[in-house]
Amino acid sequence: MIEVEISIATLVNNAGLLENNRVTTSEGFELNFAVNVLGTYTMTESLLPLLEKAAPDARVITVSSGGMYTAPLTTDLQFSDAKFNGVEQYARNKRIQVALTEKWTEMYENKGIGFYAMHPGWAETPGVSRALPDFSKALSGKLRTSEEGADTVVWLALQPKEKLVSGAFYFDRAEAPKHLMFAATSGSHALISSVIDNLRSLLSV
Ligand SMILES: NC(=O)c1ccc[n+]([C@@H]2O[C@H](COP(=O)([O-])OP(=O)(O)OC[C@H]3O[C@@H](n4cnc5c(N)ncnc54)[C@H](OP(=O)(O)O)[C@@H]3O)[C@@H](O)[C@H]2O)c1
C-alpha cells in the first residue's frame, strides 16, 4: 500500500461576499458573516495540521478589504441591529479577518505558519458589480482587473517568509496600516479573544 503524505504550504482565504440584504443560511447564520468570517475561521483552523506539515514555509493569506478601515472590531457578529446594513456588516467582517490574522500569529507562528491579511485594491469582479452596482458603473474601466487584484496574494505566497511580517496587513506588495488616524479602531482589537470564543461556540467546538 502506498501512503500519501499531504501537506498544505499556502492557504488563501479568498471566498467572500457583500450581501446587501439580510439573508440567513440554512444553518441560521447571517450570510456575510457565514462566508467571510465563519468560512475563513473554519478553513484555517481545520487545515492547521496540514499547514504544520509544510512548516516552516507554511502561510495563510486572507483576502480582507480596505473597507475594514471604517469599522472597529465588534462582538456583534451577526448584525443584531434591526436596520441591516450590508456594507457595514462586510466592513465588520473584514475587520475580524485582520484581527484574526494578528491573533493566529500570536497562537500559531511558533508552529512555522505565517499569517497575512491583505487588500486587493478595488477590482472589477462579478462580486463588485453585483453588490455595488452604482460604484461599479461609476468606476467602469478604472477599477483593477482580477489579475491585478490577485497580484499581492501571489506575491505573499511566493516571498521568502523572512521578508514578510506575520500578522500584518498588506496592500500592493507592502505592509499597510491596519487603522486610519482618527478612526478610533485600534483599541477594538482587544476584543478578538471574545470574538473567537463566540465563533467556537457558534460552531460548537
Ligand atoms: N473586488 C474588489 O474590489 C475587492 C475589494 C476588496 C476585497 N475583495 C475581496 O476579494 C475576495 C474575492 O472577491 P471578488 O471581488 O473576486 O468577488 P467574486 O468575483 O464575487 O468572487 C467571490 C468568490 O467567493 C466565493 N464565494 C462567495 N460566496 C460563497 C459561498 N457562499 N460559499 C463558497 N464560496 C463563496 C465565490 O465562489 P463561486 O465562484 O463558486 O461563487 C468566488 O470564488 C473577497 O473576499 C472580497 O471580499 C474584493
The ligand as an SDF file (V2000), in Angstrom:
LIG
                    3D

 48 52  0  0  0  0  0  0  0  0999 V2000
  -13.1560   43.1040   -5.9900 N   0  0  0  0  0  0  0  0  0  0  0  0
  -12.8110   44.0240   -5.1120 C   0  0  0  0  0  0  0  0  0  0  0  0
  -12.7280   45.2290   -5.4140 O   0  0  0  0  0  0  0  0  0  0  0  0
  -12.4600   43.6260   -3.7130 C   0  0  0  0  0  0  0  0  0  0  0  0
  -12.0140   44.6230   -2.8350 C   0  0  0  0  0  0  0  0  0  0  0  0
  -11.6730   44.2570   -1.5520 C   0  0  0  0  0  0  0  0  0  0  0  0
  -11.7500   42.9370   -1.1550 C   0  0  0  0  0  0  0  0  0  0  0  0
  -12.2250   41.9840   -2.0160 N   0  0  0  0  0  0  0  0  0  0  0  0
  -12.2970   40.6000   -1.5450 C   0  0  0  0  0  0  0  0  0  0  0  0
  -11.7350   39.7590   -2.5240 O   0  0  0  0  0  0  0  0  0  0  0  0
  -12.2940   38.4440   -2.4160 C   0  0  0  0  0  0  0  0  0  0  0  0
  -12.7320   37.9850   -3.7780 C   0  0  0  0  0  0  0  0  0  0  0  0
  -13.8160   38.8260   -4.1780 O   0  0  0  0  0  0  0  0  0  0  0  0
  -14.1660   39.1590   -5.6920 P   0  0  0  0  0  0  0  0  0  0  0  0
  -14.3080   40.6220   -5.8150 O   0  0  0  0  0  0  0  0  0  0  0  0
  -13.2530   38.4060   -6.6040 O   0  0  0  0  0  0  0  0  0  0  0  0
  -15.6350   38.6090   -5.7320 O   0  0  0  0  0  0  0  0  0  0  0  0
  -16.3090   37.4650   -6.6270 P   0  0  0  0  0  0  0  0  0  0  0  0
  -15.9610   37.6610   -8.0350 O   0  0  0  0  0  0  0  0  0  0  0  0
  -17.7610   37.5070   -6.2570 O   0  0  0  0  0  0  0  0  0  0  0  0
  -15.6580   36.1650   -6.0580 O   0  0  0  0  0  0  0  0  0  0  0  0
  -16.0140   35.7320   -4.7660 C   0  0  0  0  0  0  0  0  0  0  0  0
  -15.5170   34.3470   -4.5260 C   0  0  0  0  0  0  0  0  0  0  0  0
  -16.0740   33.9230   -3.2710 O   0  0  0  0  0  0  0  0  0  0  0  0
  -16.7620   32.7140   -3.4680 C   0  0  0  0  0  0  0  0  0  0  0  0
  -17.9850   32.6430   -2.6430 N   0  0  0  0  0  0  0  0  0  0  0  0
  -18.9170   33.5950   -2.4920 C   0  0  0  0  0  0  0  0  0  0  0  0
  -19.9130   33.1400   -1.7070 N   0  0  0  0  0  0  0  0  0  0  0  0
  -19.5850   31.8680   -1.3810 C   0  0  0  0  0  0  0  0  0  0  0  0
  -20.2110   30.8560   -0.5950 C   0  0  0  0  0  0  0  0  0  0  0  0
  -21.3950   31.0530   -0.0240 N   0  0  0  0  0  0  0  0  0  0  0  0
  -19.5810   29.6820   -0.4590 N   0  0  0  0  0  0  0  0  0  0  0  0
  -18.3990   29.4580   -1.0700 C   0  0  0  0  0  0  0  0  0  0  0  0
  -17.7660   30.3630   -1.8370 N   0  0  0  0  0  0  0  0  0  0  0  0
  -18.3550   31.5510   -1.9790 C   0  0  0  0  0  0  0  0  0  0  0  0
  -17.1490   32.6890   -4.9320 C   0  0  0  0  0  0  0  0  0  0  0  0
  -17.3220   31.3480   -5.3210 O   0  0  0  0  0  0  0  0  0  0  0  0
  -18.1880   30.9800   -6.6340 P   0  0  0  0  0  0  0  0  0  0  0  0
  -17.4160   31.4970   -7.7880 O   0  0  0  0  0  0  0  0  0  0  0  0
  -18.2750   29.4940   -6.5490 O   0  0  0  0  0  0  0  0  0  0  0  0
  -19.4900   31.6770   -6.4530 O   0  0  0  0  0  0  0  0  0  0  0  0
  -15.9640   33.3630   -5.5870 C   0  0  0  0  0  0  0  0  0  0  0  0
  -14.9280   32.4210   -5.8010 O   0  0  0  0  0  0  0  0  0  0  0  0
  -13.4320   38.5690   -1.4090 C   0  0  0  0  0  0  0  0  0  0  0  0
  -13.0040   38.1020   -0.1500 O   0  0  0  0  0  0  0  0  0  0  0  0
  -13.6980   40.0730   -1.3580 C   0  0  0  0  0  0  0  0  0  0  0  0
  -14.2510   40.4770   -0.1310 O   0  0  0  0  0  0  0  0  0  0  0  0
  -12.5740   42.3060   -3.2910 C   0  0  0  0  0  0  0  0  0  0  0  0
  1  2  1  0
  2  3  2  0
  2  4  1  0
  4  5  1  0
  4 48  2  0
  5  6  2  0
  6  7  1  0
  7  8  2  0
  8  9  1  0
  8 48  1  0
  9 10  1  0
  9 46  1  0
 10 11  1  0
 11 12  1  0
 11 44  1  0
 12 13  1  0
 13 14  1  0
 14 15  2  0
 14 16  1  0
 14 17  1  0
 17 18  1  0
 18 19  2  0
 18 20  1  0
 18 21  1  0
 21 22  1  0
 22 23  1  0
 23 24  1  0
 23 42  1  0
 24 25  1  0
 25 26  1  0
 25 36  1  0
 26 27  1  0
 26 35  1  0
 27 28  2  0
 28 29  1  0
 29 30  1  0
 29 35  2  0
 30 31  1  0
 30 32  2  0
 32 33  1  0
 33 34  2  0
 34 35  1  0
 36 37  1  0
 36 42  1  0
 37 38  1  0
 38 39  2  0
 38 40  1  0
 38 41  1  0
 42 43  1  0
 44 45  1  0
 44 46  1  0
 46 47  1  0
M  CHG  2   8   1  16  -1
M  END
$$$$
